[in-house]
Amino acid sequence: MDKERMKKFIGEKSMSIVDAMAKIDINAKGILFITDENGKLDGCISDGDIRRWLLKTGDLSAEVKSAMSSSPKFLFIDEKQKAEKFMRKEFITAVPVIDSKKKIADVVLLCEITEKKLVEKKKDLSGVPVIIMAGGKGTRLYPYTKILPKPLIPIGETPIVERIINCFTEYGISRYYMTVNYKKGMIKSYFADLQPGYQIKYIEENKPLGTGGSIKLVKEKFKIPLFVTNCDSLVLTDYGTLYDFHVKSGNVITIVSALKNITVPYGVLHTKENGEISSMDEKPKLSYFINTGMYVINPEVIGKIPDNTFFHMTQLVDYVMKDGGKTGMYPVSEDSFLDMGEFDEMQRMEKKLDLEKKQ
């Protein structure tokens, strides 16, 4: 691996959790090798390590050394030829190669040795229902949505809602409920012509019912937790791990949340009494977890949605919390959440998906 590319896999232990997440997004391999102040290998951190840290503490500003593993697997330069056998034995997909001073001289990826991605078997979620909320007008995407309903806006050559369903079908899911209203005939016609290998049952709104109100129109009585998702965003994560997390955590509702970094494009002043300046931050970065519009919910909460009433999923979350029900978040990185609600985000989505295909 050349030195410029190798930089994407190396971070310092003084860097923040937020910066580590960003760097892992850049290398797209889910791992970062951490060095100390002298450039020596000191640990490693995976996207899973970061997720566990955030769920435990919620601290985005902590230094990465707080969450990393301090016993990373590695090889010396003269052992590099053993990399494939070593990684398979240790069940890892990347290994740093260090010199006699314990500085990283190379990073070896298992997928590149075998000239193909290491494909892990995905959890079987067949039988888990998915509700896709697709009844909105998509006013933020006007004038596109004057011609097409939002779910059929193409990302590349494939409509966004089809891309969303394809993510779920990778886990064996074949049962979908789609709430429709605006230009519903076009949506039905598209999938009728497509003749997919999965089943879609359409739930028709006679009037707009919001992101949660239409769910009450689904007449089936579900017995297991189900996915609920908007029709205009993709969440690129392991849905099997997400589903297991919901069940094991005892949550009634789990909200998939994505990191959102916002940089203030000015110097920010902090003041004391009488306007005296105490400190200044040049273009500070603020970090928040936002709602992606994807949820895992227990079936009994559907009964809390009022009949024939405009009602949002966020209101349902409030109802559950006030009733003492446990709600939680499942964090993903900023680059794992692709929203096409605005034109700039559509372009970012297309670019990211193109990158995914090339890797």
C-alpha positions in Angstrom: 0.0 0.0 0.0 1.4 3.4 -0.9 2.1 5.9 1.8 -0.6 8.4 0.8 -3.3 5.7 0.9 -1.9 4.3 4.1 -2.5 7.6 5.9 -6.2 6.9 5.7 -5.7 3.9 8.0 -3.6 5.6 10.7 -4.7 8.0 13.4 -3.2 9.4 16.6 -4.5 8.4 20.0 -5.1 12.1 20.9 -7.7 12.5 18.0 -11.3 12.7 18.9 -13.9 10.0 18.4 -15.6 12.2 15.8 -12.4 12.5 13.8 -11.8 8.8 14.0 -15.3 8.1 12.6 -14.6 10.5 9.8 -11.3 8.8 8.9 -12.9 5.3 9.0 -15.5 6.6 6.6 -12.7 7.7 4.3 -10.9 4.4 4.2 -14.3 2.5 4.1 -12.8 -0.6 5.7 -14.1 -0.1 9.2 -10.7 0.1 11.0 -8.1 2.6 12.1 -4.7 1.8 13.5 -3.7 4.2 16.3 -0.2 5.5 16.9 1.3 7.3 19.9 3.1 10.7 20.0 6.3 9.0 18.6 4.5 7.4 15.7 4.6 3.9 17.2 1.6 1.5 16.9 -0.4 1.8 20.1 -3.8 0.4 19.4 -6.6 0.0 16.9 -10.3 1.0 16.8 -13.1 -0.3 14.6 -16.5 1.1 13.8 -17.9 -1.4 16.2 -15.7 -0.2 19.0 -16.8 3.4 18.3 -20.5 2.4 18.3 -20.1 0.6 21.6 -18.4 3.6 23.1 -21.1 6.0 22.0 -23.9 3.8 23.3 -22.1 3.6 26.6 -21.1 7.2 27.1 -22.5 9.3 24.2 -19.2 11.3 24.4 -18.2 12.4 20.9 -15.3 14.7 22.0 -13.4 12.0 23.9 -10.0 11.1 22.7 -9.9 7.9 20.7 -7.5 6.2 23.2 -10.5 5.9 25.5 -12.3 3.5 23.2 -9.5 1.8 21.3 -8.1 -1.7 21.8 -4.6 -1.4 23.3 -3.6 -4.9 22.0 -3.7 -4.7 18.2 -2.8 -7.6 16.0 0.3 -6.9 13.9 3.1 -8.4 11.8 6.7 -7.4 11.4 8.1 -6.6 8.0 9.8 -10.0 7.6 6.5 -11.7 8.3 4.4 -9.8 5.7 4.2 -12.9 3.4 2.2 -14.6 6.2 -0.4 -11.9 6.2 -3.3 -13.8 4.6 -2.9 -16.9 6.8 -2.5 -14.7 9.9 -5.7 -12.6 9.2 -7.7 -15.7 8.5 -6.5 -17.3 11.7 -7.2 -14.2 13.8 -10.6 -13.5 12.0 -9.5 -10.0 11.0 -9.6 -8.2 7.7 -6.7 -5.8 8.0 -3.3 -6.0 9.7 -0.6 -3.3 10.1 3.0 -4.3 9.3 5.5 -2.6 11.6 9.3 -2.1 11.6 11.8 -2.7 14.3 10.9 0.6 16.0 7.2 -0.4 16.0 6.3 2.2 13.4 3.7 1.2 10.7 5.4 0.5 7.4 2.4 -1.0 5.6 -1.2 -2.0 6.0 -2.4 -5.2 4.4 -6.1 -5.8 3.5 -7.4 -9.3 3.2 -9.8 -8.3 0.5 -7.0 -7.1 -1.7 -4.9 -10.3 -1.2 -7.8 -12.4 -2.4 -8.7 -9.8 -5.1 -12.2 -9.7 -3.9 -14.2 -8.4 -0.9 -14.4 -10.6 2.1 -18.1 -11.2 2.1 -19.5 -12.1 5.5 -22.7 -14.1 5.7 -25.5 -11.7 6.5 -28.0 -12.5 9.2 -31.2 -14.1 8.0 -34.1 -11.6 8.7 -36.6 -13.4 6.5 -40.1 -13.0 8.1 -39.2 -9.5 9.5 -41.7 -7.0 8.1 -40.7 -3.6 6.7 -43.0 -0.6 6.5 -41.9 2.1 4.0 -43.5 5.5 4.4 -43.9 6.8 0.8 -47.0 9.0 0.8 -45.4 12.4 1.0 -45.2 15.0 -1.8 -41.4 15.6 -1.6 -41.8 19.4 -1.7 -38.1 19.9 -1.0 -37.4 18.2 -4.4 -39.8 20.4 -6.4 -39.9 20.6 -9.5 -38.7 17.0 -9.8 -41.7 15.8 -7.7 -44.1 17.6 -9.9 -43.4 14.9 -12.5 -42.4 11.9 -10.4 -43.4 10.9 -6.8 -40.5 11.1 -4.4 -39.9 7.3 -4.1 -39.3 7.1 -7.8 -36.7 9.8 -8.1 -33.7 8.0 -9.6 -30.3 7.8 -7.9 -28.2 6.8 -10.8 -30.5 4.5 -12.8 -32.5 3.1 -9.9 -35.3 4.8 -7.9 -34.5 5.5 -4.3 -37.2 3.3 -2.9 -36.0 0.4 -4.9 -32.5 0.9 -3.6 -33.9 1.0 0.0 -35.7 -2.3 -0.6 -32.6 -3.9 -2.1 -30.7 -3.2 1.1 -33.3 -5.2 3.0 -33.5 -8.0 0.5 -29.8 -8.8 1.2 -31.0 -10.1 4.5 -33.7 -12.3 3.1 -36.6 -9.9 3.8 -39.4 -10.3 1.3 -42.4 -8.7 3.0 -42.9 -5.0 2.5 -45.8 -2.6 3.3 -45.6 0.7 1.5 -47.9 3.6 2.5 -48.8 5.7 -0.5 -50.8 8.8 -1.4 -49.2 11.3 -3.8 -49.0 9.8 -7.4 -49.6 6.4 -6.0 -50.6 5.0 -9.3 -47.1 5.6 -10.7 -45.5 3.8 -7.8 -47.7 0.8 -8.2 -47.2 0.7 -12.0 -43.4 0.8 -11.6 -43.2 -2.2 -9.3 -45.9 -4.1 -11.4 -43.6 -3.7 -14.4 -40.5 -4.6 -12.4 -42.0 -7.9 -11.2 -39.6 -8.2 -8.2 -39.0 -11.3 -6.2 -40.5 -9.8 -3.1 -44.0 -8.8 -2.1 -45.3 -5.3 -1.6 -48.6 -4.6 0.0 -49.8 -1.0 -0.6 -51.5 0.9 2.2 -53.4 3.8 0.7 -53.9 7.1 2.5 -57.0 9.0 1.5 -55.5 12.1 3.1 -52.0 12.9 4.3 -51.4 11.2 7.7 -47.8 12.1 8.4 -44.8 9.8 8.9 -46.6 7.8 11.6 -50.3 8.1 11.0 -50.4 5.9 8.0 -48.8 3.0 9.9 -52.1 2.6 11.8 -53.8 1.7 8.4 -51.8 -1.5 8.3 -54.2 -4.2 9.4 -51.8 -7.1 9.9 -51.1 -7.9 13.5 -47.3 -8.3 13.8 -45.7 -10.5 16.4 -42.1 -9.5 16.1 -40.2 -6.2 15.9 -40.4 -4.5 12.5 -38.5 -1.9 10.5 -40.1 1.4 9.7 -38.3 3.7 7.3 -38.7 6.8 5.2 -38.6 6.5 1.4 -36.0 9.1 0.7 -32.9 8.0 2.6 -30.4 5.1 2.7 -28.8 3.8 5.8 -25.7 1.8 4.9 -25.1 -0.4 8.0 -25.5 -4.0 9.0 -29.3 -4.5 9.4 -28.8 -7.8 11.2 -26.6 -6.2 13.9 -29.2 -3.3 14.2 -32.1 -5.7 14.6 -30.2 -7.8 17.2 -29.3 -4.6 19.1 -32.9 -3.6 19.3 -34.0 -7.0 20.6 -31.2 -7.4 23.1 -31.4 -3.8 24.4 -35.0 -4.2 25.4 -35.9 -1.0 23.5 -39.5 -0.5 22.5 -38.3 1.9 19.8 -34.8 2.1 18.4 -34.0 5.2 16.3 -31.2 4.8 13.8 -29.1 8.0 14.3 -26.3 9.4 12.2 -23.5 11.7 13.2 -23.9 15.2 11.7 -20.9 17.5 11.7 -21.5 21.3 11.3 -18.6 23.7 10.9 -19.3 27.3 11.8 -17.6 29.3 9.0 -16.5 32.1 11.3 -14.4 32.7 14.4 -16.6 32.3 17.5 -16.2 34.5 20.5 -16.8 33.5 24.1 -17.4 36.4 26.4 -17.6 37.2 30.1 -19.4 40.1 31.8 -19.3 43.5 30.2 -18.3 42.0 26.8 -14.8 40.9 27.9 -13.6 38.2 25.6 -12.6 35.0 27.4 -11.6 32.9 24.4 -12.0 32.4 20.7 -12.6 29.4 18.5 -11.7 29.6 14.9 -14.4 27.8 12.7 -15.4 25.4 15.4 -17.0 22.1 14.5 -20.3 21.1 16.2 -21.3 17.4 16.2 -24.8 16.0 16.8 -26.7 12.8 16.3 -29.7 13.2 14.0 -32.7 11.1 13.3 -32.3 9.2 10.0 -35.9 8.3 9.6 -35.3 4.6 10.1 -36.6 2.8 13.2 -37.0 -0.6 14.6 -40.3 -0.8 16.7 -42.1 -3.4 18.7 -45.5 -4.2 17.2 -47.5 -3.2 20.3 -46.6 0.5 19.9 -48.7 0.7 16.7 -51.7 0.7 18.9 -50.6 4.0 20.4 -51.1 5.8 17.0 -54.4 7.6 16.9 -56.8 6.6 14.1 -57.2 8.7 11.0 -55.0 11.5 12.4 -52.0 13.3 11.1 -49.2 12.0 13.3 -45.5 11.8 13.1 -43.1 9.1 14.2 -41.4 11.6 16.6 -44.8 12.0 18.3 -45.0 8.2 18.7 -41.5 8.3 20.3 -42.7 10.9 22.7 -45.8 8.8 23.6 -43.7 5.8 24.3 -41.2 7.7 26.5 -44.0 9.4 28.5 -45.5 5.9 29.0 -42.2 4.7 30.5 -41.2 2.7 27.4 -37.5 2.4 26.7 -36.3 4.1 23.6 -32.7 4.1 22.3 -30.6 5.1 19.4 -28.4 3.0 17.1 -25.5 5.3 15.9 -24.0 5.2 12.4 -21.4 7.4 10.9 -22.1 10.6 8.9 -21.1 8.9 5.7 -23.4 5.9 6.3 -26.5 8.1 6.1 -27.5 9.2 2.6 -30.5 11.6 2.4 -31.9 12.7 -1.0 -34.3 15.3 0.6 -32.3 18.1 -1.0 -30.5 18.5 -4.3 -27.0 18.8 -2.8 -27.6 15.6 -0.8 -28.8 13.8 -4.0 -25.4 14.5 -5.6 -23.6 13.3 -2.5 -25.7 10.1 -2.5 -24.8 9.4 -6.2 -21.1 9.9 -5.5 -21.1 7.7 -2.5 -22.9 4.9 -4.2 -20.6 5.0 -7.2 -17.7 4.7 -4.7 -19.3 1.7 -3.1 -19.5 -0.1 -6.4 -15.8 0.6 -7.2 -14.5 -0.7 -3.9 
